[in-house]
Amino acid sequence: MSDIPLIAHFFFSLVATVGFGIFFNSPIQALAPAGITGGLGWCIYILLMKFSSSAIFANFVAAMFVSWVSEYLARKMKHPAILFVIPGIIPLVPGLGLYNTMLYLVQGDYNLAISTGADTFFISGAIALGVLVITSLARTLFLINLRKKMPIKIEKE
């Protein structure tokens, strides 16, 4: 992973994100922003892995970034945020960890299967938590802004 330049990481994750956007029938005008979001999220993951070597932390921060950009794009482009979030987190999904867990189970190496499975589970949880934190924050801020705009009517008896 360290031998590949960061721009190649960005390009390949952009292509994967756009591919999944097409697979999920995203509108054509949402494909390029979703691809850039997924590419930047993957680059953040790569950079954080170089400096922190914690896959859980790197996935959490990258998922938060993807979710934050997706919420922003949803407001600007008048599309649901899920059109950008789901394809954007696809490069972060620990597919190799899932595959290796199943491989170790089939081979009978249960200690390695449990270790790899636990790491994969925590990485998946970090991705879900990163998206959840930003989505909940965006929803809360939206409701606060909505209440500020509504006049409060006090009824007199």
Helices and strands as residue ranges (DSSP letters): H 6-23, H 28-52, H 55-77, H 82-89, G 90-92, H 95-107, H 110-149
